Amino acid sequence: MNDKGAILPAEWEPQSAVMLTWPHKETDWLPYLEEINETYLQMAEAIARHEKLLVVTPDEGETGARLIARLGKELMENVFVVELPTNDTWARDHGFITLRNADGSARLLDFRFNGWGKKFEAGLDNDINRGILKALNSVSALRLERKYNYESHLDFVLEGGSIESDGCGTIFTTTSCLLAPNRNQPMTRDEIDRRLREMLHADRIIWIEHGQLAGDDTDGHIDTIVRPCARDTILYIRCDDPSDEHYTDFKKMELQLQGLRTAEEEPYMLLPLPFPDPIYHDGERLPATYANFLVINGAVLAPTYGQPEKDAKALTTMQKAFPDREIIPIDSRIITRQHGSIHCCTMQFPEEMKF
């Protein structure tokens, strides 16, 4: 393990809070704002029942009223709302990536978010972390607590959905995303690998070479296809339909996963998740995936897509992967309209991060 003692915790380790960046009428959610608000309220309620919830919104009054009406006063004790202007809602990609230091403190890493390679305007979202930090430090000063440990890496583009950690020094990522144009070029793969290991205090980076979803604006985030769920176990998407456009590429991904080894040189246990039947909107295939779940304290928020047989199979597989957690299904069809799912909407903080 790295000599500085810092680590990027695995998602299944104890958490202090989860962040949501709330939809509003100035985002692309406008045509179905009430539908997406309902889905966000479902996520908010599930999270607040298990841990604290950080909500970023440009309208604290309106969002707060929705939350109070749904959660009630008792659960609202777990909710911290920060009012900030936002472009969009994908907290996974503009939120802090939080390390655990050897002394038991949290380290907030702030990377540059540029709208997945300058595809979309992201200036406001790129400023969110500094706004959160200012709000947290104001509260901390009132409580006479120490300041939060902040580390700027704004010279480097990195989205939370593009990396997965096993909590033991291994980081998973994809070549399709991290080597995509308009992120960190002209840096080479070796240079990016070295920077990731330095900034995330990792021992090794595993690069997944295949598996990008049709309709994925992110250029192939790892959290849509491959998710470590224990030090030696990986959940992944498997496509069993030879007529599906993903079939060949996903078979190549599966072969790569079968050849991977843990840090102890043992093969990973592989748990396949089904691949949803194609979902289309305005003639475009949407990147629906069961891999985009969120692990929280005592539970897993699991996406479903109105496909009873495959939904049930995915939920059963997740229960096998997380036997001690409640599996909470959330219909995520409306989230896929904007090319994401549950994990994309959220960002967790490890228990060392105090609110």
DODO-828504 format. One record per residue (C-alpha): residue in three letters; x, y, z. Coordinates in steps of 0.2 Angstrom, whole numbers. Layout:
<pts>
PT  rest     c1     c2     c3
PT   ala      X      Y      Z
...
</pts>
This chain:
<pts>
PT  rest     c1     c2     c3
PT   met      0      0      0
PT   asn      6     18     -3
PT   asp     18     25     10
PT   lys      8     40     14
PT   gly     -6     30     22
PT   ala    -20     39     12
PT   ile    -33     28      3
PT   leu    -48     30     -8
PT   pro    -61     20      2
PT   ala    -72      8     -6
PT   glu    -90     13     -8
PT   trp    -96     -2      3
PT   glu    -86      5     18
PT   pro    -95     16     31
PT   gln   -101     33     25
PT   ser   -105     49     33
PT   ala   -116     56     19
PT   val   -122     56      1
PT   met   -123     71    -10
PT   leu   -137     75    -23
PT   thr   -137     90    -34
PT   trp   -155     94    -37
PT   pro   -164     96    -54
PT   his   -172    112    -58
PT   lys   -180    121    -73
PT   glu   -164    128    -80
PT   thr   -158    111    -84
PT   asp   -162     98    -97
PT   trp   -174     90    -85
PT   leu   -187    104    -89
PT   pro   -198     93   -100
PT   tyr   -201     80    -86
PT   leu   -196     90    -70
PT   glu   -210     83    -59
PT   glu   -205     65    -64
PT   ile   -187     68    -60
PT   asn   -191     77    -44
PT   glu   -201     62    -38
PT   thr   -186     50    -42
PT   tyr   -174     62    -33
PT   leu   -186     62    -18
PT   gln   -186     43    -18
PT   met   -167     43    -17
PT   ala   -167     57     -4
PT   glu   -178     48      7
PT   ala   -169     31      6
PT   ile   -152     39      9
PT   ala   -158     50     24
PT   arg   -165     34     32
PT   his   -148     27     33
PT   glu   -136     42     34
PT   lys   -134     61     31
PT   leu   -139     69     15
PT   leu   -130     84      7
PT   val   -142     93     -6
PT   val   -135    106    -18
PT   thr   -148    117    -26
PT   pro   -150    134    -34
PT   asp   -167    136    -24
PT   glu   -165    131     -6
PT   gly   -183    137     -3
PT   glu   -192    126    -16
PT   thr   -181    111    -14
PT   gly   -182    112      5
PT   ala   -201    113      4
PT   arg   -201     97     -7
PT   leu   -189     88      5
PT   ile   -199     93     21
PT   ala   -215     87     13
PT   arg   -208     70      9
PT   leu   -196     67     22
PT   gly   -204     75     37
PT   lys   -195     84     51
PT   glu   -187     69     59
PT   leu   -178     64     43
PT   met   -174     82     39
PT   glu   -162     82     54
PT   asn   -151     71     42
PT   val   -152     84     28
PT   phe   -139     98     25
PT   val   -144    110     10
PT   val   -132    121      1
PT   glu   -139    134    -11
PT   leu   -127    136    -26
PT   pro   -130    139    -45
PT   thr   -129    123    -55
PT   asn   -128    118    -74
PT   asp   -134    100    -71
PT   thr   -137     86    -58
PT   trp   -123     74    -60
PT   ala   -115     74    -42
PT   arg   -105     59    -46
PT   asp    -94     68    -58
PT   his    -93     86    -51
PT   gly    -92     81    -33
PT   phe    -77     79    -21
PT   ile    -67     63    -22
PT   thr    -63     60     -4
PT   leu    -48     50      3
PT   arg    -46     44     20
PT   asn    -30     49     29
PT   ala    -19     38     40
PT   asp    -24     50     55
PT   gly    -42     46     52
PT   ser    -46     63     44
PT   ala    -54     65     27
PT   arg    -46     74     12
PT   leu    -57     82     -1
PT   leu    -49     81    -18
PT   asp    -56     94    -31
PT   phe    -54     89    -49
PT   arg    -59     99    -64
PT   phe    -75     95    -72
PT   asn    -77    100    -90
PT   gly    -94     92    -96
PT   trp    -86     75   -101
PT   gly    -74     82   -113
PT   lys    -82     99   -116
PT   lys    -98     91   -123
PT   phe   -109    102   -111
PT   glu   -107    118   -102
PT   ala   -101    115    -85
PT   gly    -93    131    -77
PT   leu   -106    132    -63
PT   asp   -104    113    -59
PT   asn    -85    115    -59
PT   asp    -87    128    -45
PT   ile    -99    118    -34
PT   asn    -85    110    -23
PT   arg    -78    126    -18
PT   gly    -95    132    -14
PT   ile    -99    117     -3
PT   leu    -82    120      6
PT   lys    -86    138     10
PT   ala   -103    133     17
PT   leu    -95    119     27
PT   asn    -81    130     34
PT   ser    -94    143     39
PT   val   -103    130     49
PT   ser    -87    123     56
PT   ala    -81    140     61
PT   leu    -98    142     71
PT   arg    -95    126     79
PT   leu    -77    130     83
PT   glu    -71    115     73
PT   arg    -56    113     62
PT   lys    -56    117     44
PT   tyr    -58    103     31
PT   asn    -43     96     22
PT   tyr    -45    102      4
PT   glu    -33     98    -10
PT   ser    -35    106    -27
PT   his    -31     96    -43
PT   leu    -40    108    -55
PT   asp    -27    105    -68
PT   phe    -33     88    -70
PT   val    -50     82    -77
PT   leu    -57     68    -67
PT   glu    -75     62    -65
PT   gly    -80     51    -50
PT   gly    -90     40    -62
PT   ser    -74     36    -71
PT   ile    -65     27    -56
PT   glu    -69     13    -44
PT   ser    -59      8    -29
PT   asp    -58     -8    -19
PT   gly    -52      2     -4
PT   cys    -36     -8     -4
PT   gly    -26      2    -16
PT   thr    -33     -4    -33
PT   ile    -42      8    -44
PT   phe    -52      2    -59
PT   thr    -55     14    -74
PT   thr    -58     13    -93
PT   thr    -47     18   -108
PT   ser    -62     24   -117
PT   cys    -65     38   -105
PT   leu    -48     43    -98
PT   leu    -40     43   -114
PT   ala    -54     52   -123
PT   pro    -51     69   -132
PT   asn    -53     86   -122
PT   arg    -49     79   -105
PT   asn    -31     77   -101
PT   gln    -23     76   -118
PT   pro     -9     77   -123
PT   met     -5     66   -108
PT   thr     -1     48   -112
PT   arg     -9     33   -104
PT   asp      7     30    -94
PT   glu      7     48    -88
PT   ile    -11     48    -83
PT   asp     -9     31    -74
PT   arg      6     39    -64
PT   arg     -5     54    -60
PT   leu    -19     44    -54
PT   arg     -8     33    -43
PT   glu      0     49    -35
PT   met    -16     59    -33
PT   leu    -27     44    -27
PT   his    -13     36    -17
PT   ala    -16     20    -26
PT   asp     -4      5    -29
PT   arg    -11      0    -46
PT   ile    -23      6    -60
PT   ile    -33     -8    -69
PT   trp    -38     -1    -86
PT   ile    -54     -9    -93
PT   glu    -52     -9   -112
PT   his    -70    -13   -118
PT   gly    -88    -11   -113
PT   gln    -94      7   -118
PT   leu   -113      9   -118
PT   ala   -123     16   -133
PT   gly   -129     33   -128
PT   asp   -116     36   -115
PT   asp   -111     54   -115
PT   thr    -96     50   -103
PT   asp    -86     40   -116
PT   gly    -88     25   -105
PT   his    -88     27    -86
PT   ile    -82     12    -76
PT   asp    -98     14    -65
PT   thr   -109      9    -79
PT   ile   -101     -8    -83
PT   val    -89    -15    -69
PT   arg    -91    -12    -50
PT   pro    -80    -20    -37
PT   cys    -91    -26    -23
PT   ala    -78    -33    -11
PT   arg    -59    -35    -12
PT   asp    -60    -50    -22
PT   thr    -77    -49    -31
PT   ile    -83    -39    -46
PT   leu   -101    -36    -52
PT   tyr   -101    -33    -71
PT   ile   -113    -32    -85
PT   arg   -115    -47    -97
PT   cys   -124    -46   -113
PT   asp   -131    -63   -119
PT   asp   -140    -57   -134
PT   pro   -129    -60   -150
PT   ser   -140    -48   -160
PT   asp   -137    -34   -148
PT   glu   -124    -21   -154
PT   his   -115    -23   -137
PT   tyr   -113    -42   -138
PT   thr    -95    -43   -145
PT   asp    -88    -29   -135
PT   phe    -95    -35   -119
PT   lys    -88    -53   -122
PT   lys    -71    -45   -124
PT   met    -74    -36   -108
PT   glu    -79    -52    -99
PT   leu    -63    -61   -106
PT   gln    -52    -47    -99
PT   leu    -61    -48    -82
PT   gln    -58    -67    -81
PT   gly    -39    -63    -84
PT   leu    -38    -50    -70
PT   arg    -30    -54    -53
PT   thr    -31    -47    -36
PT   ala    -17    -39    -27
PT   glu    -14    -56    -20
PT   glu    -13    -64    -37
PT   glu    -29    -73    -36
PT   pro    -43    -72    -49
PT   tyr    -58    -61    -45
PT   met    -75    -69    -42
PT   leu    -86    -62    -56
PT   leu   -105    -59    -53
PT   pro   -114    -55    -70
PT   leu   -128    -43    -70
PT   pro   -141    -44    -84
PT   phe   -141    -32    -98
PT   pro   -158    -22    -99
PT   asp   -168    -24   -115
PT   pro   -165     -9   -126
PT   ile   -174      7   -120
PT   tyr   -176     21   -133
PT   his   -181     39   -132
PT   asp   -184     50   -147
PT   gly   -176     36   -158
PT   glu   -160     36   -147
PT   arg   -155     21   -137
PT   leu   -152     25   -119
PT   pro   -138     19   -108
PT   ala   -148      9    -96
PT   thr   -137     -2    -84
PT   tyr   -140    -12    -68
PT   ala   -122     -8    -64
PT   asn   -126     10    -59
PT   phe   -131      6    -41
PT   leu   -127     16    -26
PT   val   -120      7    -10
PT   ile   -125     16      6
PT   asn   -124     11     25
PT   gly   -135     -4     27
PT   ala   -143     -3      9
PT   val   -140     -3    -10
PT   leu   -151      9    -21
PT   ala   -153     -2    -36
PT   pro   -159      4    -53
PT   thr   -174     -5    -61
PT   tyr   -181     -2    -79
PT   gly   -199     -9    -80
PT   gln   -192    -26    -86
PT   pro   -199    -38    -72
PT   glu   -188    -53    -76
PT   lys   -172    -44    -79
PT   asp   -175    -32    -64
PT   ala   -178    -47    -53
PT   lys   -162    -56    -59
PT   ala   -152    -40    -56
PT   leu   -159    -37    -38
PT   thr   -156    -55    -34
PT   thr   -138    -54    -40
PT   met   -135    -38    -30
PT   gln   -142    -46    -14
PT   lys   -129    -60    -17
PT   ala   -115    -47    -18
PT   phe   -121    -37     -3
PT   pro   -130    -51      8
PT   asp   -130    -39     24
PT   arg   -138    -24     15
PT   glu   -156    -20     10
PT   ile   -158    -19     -9
PT   ile   -170     -4    -12
PT   pro   -176     -4    -30
PT   ile   -179     13    -38
PT   asp   -187     15    -56
PT   ser   -173     24    -65
PT   arg   -181     25    -82
PT   ile   -183     44    -81
PT   ile   -165     46    -76
PT   thr   -159     37    -92
PT   arg   -168     51   -102
PT   gln   -153     61    -98
PT   his   -141     47   -100
PT   gly   -138     42    -82
PT   ser   -144     32    -68
PT   ile   -143     31    -49
PT   his   -124     31    -46
PT   cys   -122     45    -58
PT   cys   -134     56    -48
PT   thr   -125     53    -31
PT   met   -108     55    -23
PT   gln   -104     47     -6
PT   phe    -92     53      8
PT   pro    -83     41     19
PT   glu    -87     41     38
PT   glu    -71     51     41
PT   met    -79     66     33
PT   lys    -89     75     46
PT   phe   -104     86     43
</pts>
